[in-house]
Amino acid sequence: MISADDDLLTGLDEVDWAHLNHAYGTATDVPGQLRALCGDDDQARQQALSDLFNHLAHQGVRCQASPYAVPFLARIALTGPDPAREDALRLLTGLAVDRDEECEIIDGADIAAWRAEAAENSSEKLLPLYDAELAAEQDEQRHRDLRDTRDWLAAGNPVDPRDSSMRSYDAVRAELPSLCRLLDDENPRVRTRTAYLLAWFPELAGASLPLLLGLASREDDAVARATLLVAVGILGPKTLPDPLTAGLDAEDGLVRWAAAAALAQTARSAALDGRLLDRAVAVLAAAATAPAPVPATDFGRGDFHGHTADVLLALPPSPTARAAVAACLPSVSATQRASMAKAVLPDLFPGPLAAPRPPYARLPRPQQQLLYALGDLPEGWWNTEGDLGESLAAHGLPATQADLRTYIGLPAAGPGCQWRLL
């Protein structure tokens, strides 16, 4: 672990980057990118940030070189120049969890499953398998390829994406005791990014939850406070913390929403008074029908309504919660909309519509919102759920996008055609 008392990039050139790989080859360009991240040239800094993400966390896959960059990024976050500190915290998050994992709002980091998967595909576990395959291989070229991979494994290098990702995750984990001091930083964006990062480390929740709750009780920046509250909910306190209940009465709408989301998630692991949960659901339902606040938190890739729907879907079904999910759907990203719609379809349409089918305009508002969200999907996303048409037909609904748009009263879908429910 690098101490904040050291010079900013001390030891950078002592790492044998030429013998480390990233997504595009050897990692010899990483030192220059880390230096540019701390430089005065804003354009060069932005390019370095992009390059580091692409090279060290390409499409979410962490590489051999990724853990070696972590200590330097931690030092930049602690003592580097602004805005490099916030950039470093973003990179540290990307080196700990990938973007798909960041969308797993409800359960946070499933660290036990990740560790089990990494152990199953570790270098130590795979090495005997390669030895056995080498002993039986007769083809000369195949034998050389196997030997190269076997030698790579024998040197302790990862070949499995989860193994390499866990090495990067654990490198970030080792820096967190030092990074926690950033929760008291004067920059609210640094406090926000630190709270967001801590949400993905449940193994450290015993130490981080008191810090997050302590700051949440005195934080005056709305986005920082909201991020703190959601992080608390993800980490799953076993008892109900006061800052969550107090947040329901906050003046700022984003803070109220965050407290409600955190309470709903807390209800999955701690006993929660039914009336308090009803209040939380009511706040989430109100948020579902409102425009997304700007700025909001970064959870769920910044998809405010997608996050709201995820939290509601994790609760036991109720008319209020399912209607709120339907209200979210027209604003949810296309990547999630079909699966969320399928999840609430049986609750919003408990039986097939009577024939002849009633006009769309006479349907209850939640039913309209669900159908509109599906009819409004870009054409390429209609088939992301293979049996979506069958599910709709079973409820007496149009089974194709074209028929559904006709039923709603929308024009035929064209390239790039997007409409919004008024």
C-alpha positions in Angstrom: 0.0 0.0 0.0 1.3 3.4 -0.9 1.3 6.0 1.8 -0.1 9.5 1.2 3.1 10.8 2.7 5.2 9.6 -0.2 5.8 11.7 -3.3 2.9 11.4 -5.7 4.3 8.9 -8.2 7.3 7.5 -6.4 8.2 4.1 -7.6 6.3 4.3 -10.9 9.3 3.6 -13.1 10.4 0.8 -10.8 7.4 -1.4 -11.9 8.4 -3.7 -14.8 5.6 -2.5 -17.0 7.1 -4.0 -20.1 6.5 -7.5 -18.6 2.8 -6.7 -17.7 -0.1 -6.8 -20.1 -3.2 -4.8 -20.5 -6.1 -5.1 -23.0 -4.0 -3.8 -25.9 -0.6 -5.4 -25.3 2.3 -4.5 -23.0 1.6 -1.9 -20.3 4.6 0.4 -21.1 2.2 3.3 -21.8 0.6 3.2 -18.3 3.3 5.3 -16.6 2.8 8.1 -19.1 -1.0 7.9 -18.8 -0.8 8.2 -15.0 1.5 11.2 -15.3 -0.8 12.8 -17.8 -3.7 12.2 -15.4 -2.0 14.5 -12.9 -0.9 17.1 -15.4 -2.0 20.6 -16.2 -3.3 19.8 -19.7 -7.0 19.2 -19.4 -7.3 17.6 -22.8 -4.4 15.2 -22.1 -5.9 14.4 -18.7 -9.2 13.4 -20.2 -7.4 11.3 -22.8 -5.4 9.6 -20.1 -8.5 8.9 -18.1 -10.1 7.3 -21.2 -7.0 5.3 -22.1 -6.6 4.0 -18.6 -10.2 2.8 -18.5 -9.8 1.1 -21.9 -6.5 -0.5 -21.2 -6.9 -1.6 -17.6 -10.7 -2.3 -17.4 -11.6 -3.0 -21.1 -15.3 -3.8 -21.3 -15.2 -4.6 -17.6 -12.3 -7.1 -17.8 -9.4 -6.3 -15.5 -5.9 -7.2 -16.8 -2.6 -8.4 -15.5 -1.4 -4.8 -15.2 -4.5 -3.5 -13.4 -3.5 -4.2 -9.8 -0.2 -2.6 -10.3 -1.8 0.7 -11.2 -4.1 0.7 -8.2 -1.6 2.0 -5.5 -0.6 5.0 -7.7 -4.3 5.8 -8.3 -4.9 5.6 -4.6 -2.1 8.1 -4.0 -3.4 10.4 -6.6 -6.9 10.3 -5.0 -5.3 11.2 -1.6 -2.9 13.9 -2.5 -3.1 14.6 -6.3 -4.3 17.8 -7.9 -7.9 18.5 -8.6 -9.7 17.2 -10.7 -7.3 14.2 -11.0 -8.4 13.0 -7.5 -12.0 12.5 -8.6 -10.8 10.8 -11.8 -8.6 8.5 -9.8 -11.5 7.5 -7.6 -13.6 6.7 -10.7 -10.8 4.6 -12.1 -10.4 2.7 -8.8 -14.1 1.9 -8.9 -13.7 0.6 -12.5 -10.8 -1.5 -11.4 -12.8 -3.0 -8.5 -16.1 -3.7 -10.3 -17.2 -3.6 -13.9 -20.1 -1.6 -15.3 -22.5 -4.5 -15.4 -21.7 -5.3 -11.7 -22.3 -1.7 -10.8 -25.9 -2.2 -12.1 -26.5 -5.0 -9.6 -27.9 -2.4 -7.1 -29.9 -4.7 -4.9 -27.3 -7.2 -3.8 -24.2 -5.0 -4.4 -21.0 -7.0 -4.8 -21.7 -10.7 -4.5 -18.2 -11.1 -3.2 -18.6 -14.7 -2.0 -19.7 -15.9 -5.5 -16.9 -13.8 -7.1 -14.2 -15.3 -4.9 -15.5 -18.8 -5.4 -15.5 -18.3 -9.2 -12.0 -16.8 -9.1 -10.7 -19.7 -6.9 -12.2 -22.3 -9.3 -10.2 -20.7 -12.2 -7.1 -19.6 -10.4 -3.6 -20.2 -11.8 -3.0 -22.8 -9.1 -6.1 -24.7 -9.9 -5.6 -24.6 -13.7 -1.9 -25.5 -13.8 -2.3 -29.3 -13.2 -4.9 -29.4 -16.0 -2.4 -27.8 -18.4 0.3 -30.2 -17.3 -2.0 -33.2 -18.1 -3.0 -31.8 -21.4 0.7 -31.1 -22.3 1.6 -34.7 -21.5 -1.1 -36.0 -23.9 -0.7 -33.4 -26.7 1.0 -34.8 -29.9 0.6 -31.8 -32.2 3.8 -29.7 -32.2 2.2 -26.3 -32.6 -0.6 -27.0 -30.1 2.1 -28.3 -27.7 4.0 -25.0 -28.0 0.9 -22.9 -27.4 0.0 -25.0 -24.4 3.5 -24.7 -23.0 3.4 -20.9 -23.4 0.1 -20.7 -21.4 1.4 -23.2 -18.9 4.5 -21.1 -18.3 2.4 -18.0 -17.9 0.3 -19.7 -15.3 3.4 -21.1 -13.5 4.7 -17.6 -13.1 1.5 -16.8 -11.2 -0.3 -14.8 -13.9 -4.1 -15.0 -14.5 -5.7 -16.4 -17.6 -9.3 -16.3 -16.3 -11.2 -12.9 -16.3 -12.6 -13.4 -12.8 -9.2 -14.4 -11.4 -7.6 -11.2 -12.9 -10.6 -9.1 -11.9 -10.4 -10.3 -8.3 -6.7 -9.5 -8.1 -7.6 -5.9 -9.1 -10.5 -5.8 -6.7 -8.3 -6.9 -3.8 -5.7 -4.4 -4.7 -8.3 -1.6 -4.4 -9.6 -3.2 -1.2 -6.1 -3.0 0.3 -6.1 0.8 -0.2 -9.5 1.5 1.3 -8.3 2.0 4.9 -6.3 5.0 3.7 -9.0 6.2 1.2 -11.7 6.3 3.9 -10.2 9.6 5.1 -11.5 11.1 1.9 -15.0 11.0 3.4 -13.9 14.1 5.3 -12.5 15.8 2.2 -13.5 19.4 1.6 -14.5 18.6 -2.0 -18.1 17.2 -2.1 -17.4 15.3 -5.3 -14.5 13.5 -3.7 -16.7 12.6 -0.7 -19.3 11.4 -3.1 -17.0 9.2 -5.2 -15.4 7.7 -2.0 -18.8 6.8 -0.7 -19.8 5.2 -4.0 -16.6 3.2 -4.0 -17.1 1.9 -0.5 -20.5 0.5 -1.4 -18.9 -2.3 -3.4 -16.8 -3.7 -0.5 -19.2 -5.6 1.9 -16.3 -7.4 3.6 -15.3 -4.0 5.0 -18.8 -3.0 6.0 -18.1 -3.3 9.7 -15.6 -0.4 9.4 -17.2 1.6 6.6 -20.8 1.7 7.6 -20.2 3.8 10.8 -18.2 6.2 8.7 -20.8 6.5 6.0 -23.6 6.9 8.6 -21.6 9.5 10.5 -21.0 11.6 7.4 -24.6 11.2 6.2 -25.9 12.7 9.4 -24.0 15.9 8.8 -23.5 16.1 5.0 -24.9 19.2 3.4 -24.3 18.4 -0.2 -27.4 16.7 -1.6 -25.7 14.4 -4.1 -23.1 13.4 -1.6 -25.7 12.7 1.1 -27.9 10.7 -1.3 -24.9 8.6 -2.4 -24.0 8.0 1.3 -27.5 6.8 2.0 -27.8 4.5 -1.0 -24.4 3.1 -0.2 -25.6 2.3 3.4 -28.6 0.4 1.9 -26.4 -1.6 -0.4 -24.1 -2.6 2.4 -27.1 -3.9 4.3 -27.1 -2.7 7.9 -28.7 -5.3 10.3 -30.5 -2.6 12.3 -32.3 0.5 11.1 -29.9 3.5 11.1 -31.3 6.9 12.2 -30.0 8.8 9.1 -32.2 6.7 6.8 -35.4 7.5 8.7 -34.4 11.2 9.0 -33.7 11.3 5.3 -37.4 10.6 4.5 -38.1 14.1 5.9 -35.3 15.9 4.1 -36.1 19.0 2.2 -34.2 17.9 -0.9 -36.1 15.4 -3.1 -33.0 13.5 -4.1 -32.1 12.9 -0.5 -35.7 11.7 0.3 -35.5 9.3 -2.7 -32.1 8.0 -1.5 -33.4 7.4 2.0 -36.4 5.6 0.6 -34.3 3.4 -1.6 -31.9 2.6 1.2 -34.8 1.8 3.5 -36.4 -0.5 0.9 -33.0 -2.3 0.5 -32.5 -2.5 4.3 -35.9 -4.2 4.6 -34.4 -7.2 2.9 -31.9 -7.8 5.7 -33.4 -6.1 8.8 -36.8 -5.9 10.4 -38.6 -2.8 9.3 -41.9 -1.3 10.5 -44.6 -1.8 7.9 -45.7 1.8 8.1 -42.1 3.0 7.5 -41.7 0.8 4.5 -45.0 2.1 3.1 -43.7 5.7 3.5 -40.5 4.6 1.6 -42.6 3.0 -1.2 -44.7 6.2 -1.4 -41.6 8.3 -1.8 -40.2 6.0 -4.5 -43.6 6.0 -6.3 -43.6 9.8 -6.4 -40.1 9.7 -7.8 -41.2 7.3 -10.5 -43.6 9.8 -12.0 -41.2 12.8 -11.7 -38.3 13.8 -14.0 -35.0 12.4 -13.0 -33.1 14.9 -10.8 -29.9 16.5 -12.3 -27.5 15.7 -10.9 -28.4 12.4 -9.3 -26.3 9.6 -7.9 -24.1 7.3 -10.1 -25.7 4.1 -9.0 -27.2 2.0 -11.8 -25.0 3.8 -14.3 -26.8 7.0 -13.4 -30.2 5.6 -14.5 -32.4 7.2 -11.8 -35.6 5.5 -12.9 -33.9 2.2 -13.6 -32.5 2.2 -10.0 -35.9 3.1 -8.6 -37.6 0.3 -10.5 -34.9 -2.2 -9.4 -35.5 -1.3 -5.7 -39.2 -1.6 -6.1 -39.0 -4.9 -7.9 -37.0 -6.4 -5.0 -39.9 -5.7 -2.6 -42.9 -8.0 -2.1 -45.5 -7.1 -4.8 -48.0 -4.5 -4.0 -50.3 -2.4 -6.2 -48.4 0.8 -5.3 -45.0 -0.7 -5.9 -45.9 -2.4 -9.2 -47.7 0.8 -10.5 -44.6 2.8 -9.6 -42.4 0.3 -11.6 -44.8 0.9 -14.6 -44.4 4.6 -14.2 -40.6 4.2 -14.3 -40.6 2.1 -17.5 -40.9 4.8 -20.2 -37.8 6.5 -18.7 -35.8 3.3 -18.1 -32.9 2.5 -20.4 -33.7 0.2 -23.3 -31.3 -2.4 -22.0 -33.6 -3.0 -18.9 -37.0 -2.1 -20.1 -38.3 -5.4 -21.6 -37.1 -7.5 -18.6 -38.6 -5.1 -16.1 -41.9 -5.0 -18.0 -42.1 -8.8 -18.0 -41.5 -8.8 -14.3 -44.6 -6.7 -13.5 -46.8 -7.9 -16.4 -48.6 -10.6 -14.4 -49.4 -8.1 -11.6 -50.6 -5.3 -13.8 -52.5 -7.7 -16.1 -53.6 -10.5 -13.6 -55.9 -12.0 -16.3 -56.2 -11.8 -20.1 -58.0 -8.7 -21.4 -61.6 -9.5 -22.4 -62.4 -9.8 -26.1 -62.9 -7.5 -27.9 -59.9 -5.8 -26.4 -60.8 -2.5 -24.6 -59.3 0.6 -26.2 -55.9 1.6 -25.0 -57.2 5.0 -23.7 -59.5 3.2 -21.3 -56.9 1.1 -19.6 -55.7 2.1 -16.1 -52.7 4.4 -16.2 -50.1 1.7 -15.0 -51.2 -0.6 -17.8 -50.9 2.2 -20.4 -47.4 3.0 -19.1 -46.2 -0.6 -19.4 -47.5 -1.1 -22.9 -46.2 2.3 -24.1 -42.8 1.6 -22.7 -42.7 -1.6 -24.8 -44.1 0.0 -27.9 -41.6 2.8 -27.7 -38.6 0.5 -27.5 -36.1 0.9 -30.3 -36.8 -2.0 -32.8 -33.5 -3.8 -31.9 -34.4 -4.1 -28.3 -37.9 -5.8 -28.8 -36.2 -9.2 -29.1 -33.9 -9.0 -26.1 -36.5 -11.1 -24.2 -37.1 -14.0 -26.5 -40.6 -14.9 -25.3 -41.9 -11.3 -24.8 -44.5 -11.7 -27.5 -45.8 -15.0 -26.0 -46.0 -13.3 -22.6 -48.1 -10.4 -24.0 -50.3 -12.8 -25.9 -51.1 -14.8 -22.8 -52.5 -11.6 -21.3 -54.7 -10.9 -24.3 -52.3 -8.2 -25.6 -50.7 -7.6 -29.0 -47.8 -10.0 -29.5 -45.7 -8.0 -31.9 -44.2 -4.5 -31.7 -46.1 -3.4 -34.9 -49.5 -4.6 -33.5 -48.8 -3.1 -30.1 -47.9 0.3 -31.6 -51.1 0.2 -33.7 -53.1 -0.6 -30.5 -51.5 2.3 -28.6 -52.0 4.7 -31.5 -48.4 5.2 -32.4 -47.1 5.4 -36.0 -45.2 2.5 -37.4 -41.6 2.4 -36.0 -38.9 3.9 -38.2 -35.2 4.2 -37.9 -34.4 6.3 -34.9 -38.1 7.0 -34.2 -38.6 7.9 -30.5 -41.8 9.1 -28.9 -42.7 9.9 -25.3 -45.8 9.5 -23.3 -47.4 12.8 -22.4 
